[in-house]
Amino acid sequence: MVWKCLTNSLWLVHDEGPKQYSTVLCPKDPESKRNVLKVLFPTKSDYIYASIKFMIPSFVFTFILMFIFIYTIVVIFRQKKLSEIKNDFINNMTHEYKTPISTIYLAGQMLNEETVLKSPTMMKHVSQVITDETKRLRFQVEKVLQMSLFERGNATIRLKDADAHAIIDNVVSTYRIKAEKFGGHITADFSAEDSIVNVDEMHFTNVIFNLLDNAIKYRREEVAPELSITTRNIGDEKLEIRISDNGIGMKKEDLKKIFEKFYRVHTGNRHDVKGFGLGLAYVSKMIELFKGSIKAESELNKGTTFIITLPLFK
């Protein structure tokens, strides 16, 4: 480095550039006598890197520790959620199975009574109760088994052309009695001219069954249930099925999750609404396998509409 004195200033001779630094040596001196020191630092980057390179392993190790910590917290919360879902599922399953089993047991006890055996009307009523509760129990078991098979990829569906109107009408006939039991009714408007779709009849029946069952279960206590099913064609390629009710409805945040497995909408102080949280997950999975789509529209305390779109069989 070469130093020169020029006009009472001290200079470091170098090329002008971004690595040049200058400072006044004695700020209190008169401006005419003030000396300025200018320094060129061409190896600044290397110097800084040499000063902090020993800290790089520490930064990396800290980052790894933070990642492991965050991942552990996420796993803990996920396990906690799964544990809550499992406990809720077991409680609901116990309730769902206990009710029909108790009813069947009581009906079986009644068949041992002389008065019941001597009355054909009572015998018919008791046998019908046993049949209905057995169907209910079988449906609950089948729903759990089907979801288990779908998860493992072992489920088998038998697709064939079927009349959607005929299938829906059969289910509506069954649920019309249930709706009338609570003072309500179901209306069906089959406006679609073409209703032949490629579905598995048993699973498609279960889809409609689930949606109507939810409409009855999630009714408003003070209002008679009003259910409606309408169909229409969308162009020449699709069939749209709308299932609407005037029940308790759902919040927007619930609408985003209702098709998730084990998710159940909070029903406030109502404790009579039970289930596994599998019904709508099953419905969504089946509609997907039928190459269709399903969505829900709902407003709290006003009702819910499920819209199913299926390709027509050509």
Residue pairs with C-beta under 8 A, 6 or more apart in sequence:
1 12
1 13
2 13
3 10
3 11
3 12
3 13
4 11
4 13
8 32
8 33
8 34
8 35
9 34
9 35
9 36
10 25
10 35
10 36
10 37
10 38
11 36
11 38
12 37
12 38
12 39
12 40
14 20
14 38
14 40
15 40
17 40
19 40
19 41
19 42
19 44
20 38
20 39
20 40
20 41
21 38
21 39
21 40
21 41
22 36
22 37
22 38
22 39
23 36
23 37
24 34
24 35
24 36
24 37
25 34
25 35
25 36
25 37
26 34
26 35
27 34
29 35
41 47
85 262
85 277
88 262
88 264
88 277
89 262
89 276
89 277
92 264
92 274
92 275
92 276
92 277
93 140
93 144
93 276
95 274
96 140
96 274
96 275
96 276
97 137
97 140
100 133
100 134
100 136
100 137
100 140
101 137
103 129
103 133
104 129
104 130
104 133
104 134
104 137
107 126
107 127
107 129
107 130
107 133
108 130
110 116
110 122
110 126
111 117
111 123
111 126
115 122
116 122
116 123
116 126
117 123
139 206
139 209
140 276
142 206
143 206
143 276
143 278
143 279
143 282
144 276
144 278
146 155
146 203
146 282
147 261
147 278
147 281
147 282
147 285
149 155
150 282
150 285
157 200
157 203
157 286
157 289
158 200
159 198
159 199
159 200
159 290
160 198
160 199
160 200
160 201
161 196
161 197
161 198
161 313
162 196
162 197
162 198
162 199
162 201
162 204
163 195
163 196
164 192
164 195
164 196
164 197
164 199
164 204
164 231
164 239
164 241
164 310
165 190
165 192
165 195
165 231
167 201
167 204
167 205
167 208
168 188
168 190
168 208
168 229
168 231
168 241
169 188
169 190
170 205
171 205
171 208
171 209
171 212
172 186
172 188
172 212
172 229
174 209
175 186
175 212
175 213
175 216
175 227
176 185
176 186
178 216
179 185
179 186
179 216
179 225
179 227
182 216
182 219
182 224
182 225
183 224
183 225
184 219
184 224
184 225
184 226
184 227
185 226
185 227
186 212
186 227
186 228
186 229
187 226
187 227
187 228
187 229
188 228
188 229
188 230
189 228
189 229
189 230
189 231
190 230
190 231
191 230
191 231
191 232
192 231
192 232
192 233
192 239
192 240
193 233
194 233
194 236
194 239
194 312
195 231
195 239
196 312
196 313
197 204
197 239
197 290
197 310
197 311
197 312
197 313
198 290
198 291
198 311
198 313
199 290
199 310
200 286
200 289
200 290
203 286
203 289
204 286
204 290
206 282
206 286
207 282
207 283
207 286
207 287
207 308
208 243
210 279
210 280
210 282
210 283
211 243
211 283
211 306
212 227
212 243
213 279
214 279
214 280
215 225
215 227
215 243
215 245
215 247
215 304
216 225
216 227
217 273
217 275
218 245
218 247
218 248
218 265
218 267
218 273
218 304
219 225
219 245
219 246
219 247
219 248
220 246
220 247
220 248
220 301
221 270
223 246
225 245
225 246
225 247
226 245
226 246
227 243
227 244
227 245
228 242
228 243
228 244
228 245
229 241
229 242
229 243
229 244
230 241
230 242
230 244
231 239
231 240
231 241
231 242
232 239
232 240
233 239
233 240
233 312
234 240
234 309
236 312
237 311
237 312
237 314
238 309
238 310
238 311
238 312
239 309
239 310
239 311
239 312
240 307
240 308
240 309
241 307
241 308
241 309
241 310
242 305
242 306
242 307
242 308
243 305
243 306
243 308
244 303
244 304
244 305
244 306
245 303
245 304
245 305
246 302
246 303
247 303
247 304
248 267
248 300
248 301
249 298
249 299
249 300
249 301
249 302
249 303
249 304
250 258
250 265
250 296
250 298
250 300
250 304
251 300
254 265
254 266
254 298
255 296
255 297
255 298
257 263
258 265
258 280
258 296
259 280
259 281
259 283
259 284
259 294
260 281
261 277
261 278
261 281
262 276
262 277
262 278
262 281
263 277
263 280
263 281
264 275
264 277
267 273
283 294
284 294
287 293
287 294
287 308
287 310
290 310
291 310
291 311
292 308
292 309
292 310
292 311
293 308
293 309
294 306
294 307
294 308
294 309
295 306
295 307
296 304
296 305
296 306
296 307
297 304
297 305
297 307
298 304
298 305
